[in-house]
């Protein structure tokens, strides 16, 4: 029985992971860090409102005795200023990881990163640069850390696409799927794969799109 900590449970992937945790007999408790209450009620769920995701001084107890943690907060490129994009992508993730390291050093941590994350930190693309920065800084903490790098995430549930590019990608998904496991993954597949890796661990610390699909396939075959 594990105690789980998650941020970003209101998002597409975070919500799938949350539901997997709540329905699993392997999970004892889920602490969800949120900006505002979701009114989601469950006997396993404890929601905690966080005003500043870079300041956890008044919330240290939430990070104690955690077995597995998921960081799923993210923002679409171009939807906010570059400064805020970096703060959300790097600072939020690193502060979360540092608190986890301090209070539950043996916990597993899954970071929702992305394909192309650049650990050389030389990319001129904000997404690749900042995802690489976050991975590097968290890796230095010596947690059991897994960087999850999906390609295009196909939303299984209908939604209003955040911009024109994502609208086009959704229409092109059948073609992307035909290109193989390197380029795309369904939202439900990604959520389930992250959940399994966060709870059970994995052989690799950096999991690209094809690794996530392979991991999920192996899990399905074992069941």
N, C-alpha and C positions, 0 to 999 in steps of 0.2 A: 504494500500500500504506500503510495507516494503522495507527497504534498507538492503542488505545482504552483508556480508564479508566472503570470502572463501579463504582458502589456500589448495593447492593440487589439483587444478582443472584439472591438466594435467594427474592425475592418474585415475585409473579405476572407483572408486566410486566418487571421486571429480568431474569428468567430467559428470557423470550422474546427480549429484546434480545441477551442473551448468546448464545443459540443462533443468532440471525441473524448475529452477528459471527463466531462460530466456523465457520459454514458458508460465509462469504463469501470469495471470492478477493481482495476489496479490502482485507481486514484482515490485517495482519501479526502483531499481538500484542494480547492482551486482558489487562489487569491488573484483577483483581476484588478489591475491598476487602471483607473479610468479618469477622464476629465469630468464626466458627469454620469450619474447613475443611469443604467440601462433598463431598470425595472425588471431585469431578468432574475427570477427567483428559482433557486434550487438548493437542496439541503447541503450540497457540497460547495456551493459558491459563496465566496466572500468578496464583495466589491469594495474597493477603497478609492476614494476620490483623491487625486493628486493634482495639485495646482501647478507645480513646477517639476518637470521631469529631469531637471538637473540638480534638484535639491531634495534629498531624502532624509534630512536630519530628524524630522519629526515622524518618520515612518520606518525606522530601522528594524523594528520588530517584525515587519512584514517580510523581511529577507532572511529571517532565522528559520533553521530546520527545513529548508527547501531542498527537494530532491531533483527537480527538473524545472527549468525556466525557459520561457519563450519570449523573445523580443520581436514584435511584429509591427511596431509603429513605423509608418512610412508616409511619404508624400510624393505626389507625381512631379516629375521634373517640369519646371516652368510654371507650376501652380503657385509658387511662393518665391520670394526673393532668394538669391543665391546664399545670402547670409543665413536666412532662416532654414533653407534647405540643408545647409551644412550642420546647423545646430540640431535639427531633428535627426538627420542621418548619422552624424558622428557623436555629438555631445550627449544626446539622449541615450543612445545605445551604450556608450562607454560608462556613463554615470551609473546606469542600471547594472552593468557588469561588475563595476567596482564594488558596489554595495553587496552584490551577490557573493563576490569573492571574500569580502570582509566577514560576512555573517553565515554563509553556507559554502565554504571553500570546496566542498566535495560535490557540489551540485553540477548537473549537466546544463549547458546553456546552448540554445539554438537561436541563431540570429538570422532573420529573414533578410538576406543580402540580395544579390542579383547577378545574372550573367554579365561577365565583363568587368567585375570588380577588380580594380588594379592595385595590387599590393606593392607595386613599385612606386606608386603615388606620383606618376609622371603624366597621367592621362589629362588631356585638355577638356575632357567631358566630365561635368560635375558629378553625374551619377556614378561613373566608374571610379573617379578620384575619391569621392567621399565614402563610397562603400568600401573601397580598399583601405582607406584610413581607419574606418571603424573596425574592420577585421584585424588590422595590424595592432591597434591599441588594445583590443580585447584579447588577442592572442598572447600578448605579453603578460597578461595577468595569470597565466598558467591554470586556467580553469579547464574543465573538460568541455571544450568549446567546439561547436559545429557551425560552420558558415554555409548557409543554404543559398544556392545560387540558381534559381529558376530562370528560364528564358521567358518567352511570352506566356503569361498566365491567362488561360481562357476562362472567363467567368461562367460557371455552370448556371448560376442563377441569373435571371434577367436583371439588367441594371442600366442606368443612364451612363453612357461612357464619358469619362472625364474630359476627353478632348477628341479632335478629329482623327489623330493618329490611332488612338485605341479603337475608335469606331471602325477604321479601315482594317486594323489587325484582327478584329473580331470577324469581319467578313472574309478575311484571307485565311482564317484558322484551318479550314479543311485542307488547304494547300500546305500550310506549315506542318500539319500533322503527317502528311504524306512524306515530308522530308526526313522524318525520323525523330528519334528521341532527344536530339541535341537542341532543338529550337523552341519547343512549346510543351506545356503541361496544363492539364485542367486544374481549376482551383481546388476541387475536391481531392484530386490526386496529391497536390502539393500539401494541402492541410493534413491529410492522412499520413503522408510520408514524414512531414515534420514532427507530427505527434509521435510516430513510432521511433524516430531517431532520438527525439528528446527523452523518451521514456526508457528506451533500450540501448541507446548509443549506436555507433556505426563504426565500420572499419576505417573510414576516411574522415578527415577533419574538414575538408572542403568538398562539398557535394554539388556537382554541376547538375544541369537538367537531366542528363542521361543517367546519372547516378541515382537521382531521386526516383525516377521511373523504375530503374532496376531494383532499387531497394524495396519499393512497394510491391513489385512483382514477386520478389523473393518472399516477402512477408505473406503475401496471399497464398503462395505455394505451400508454405509451412503450415498455414491454417487449414 
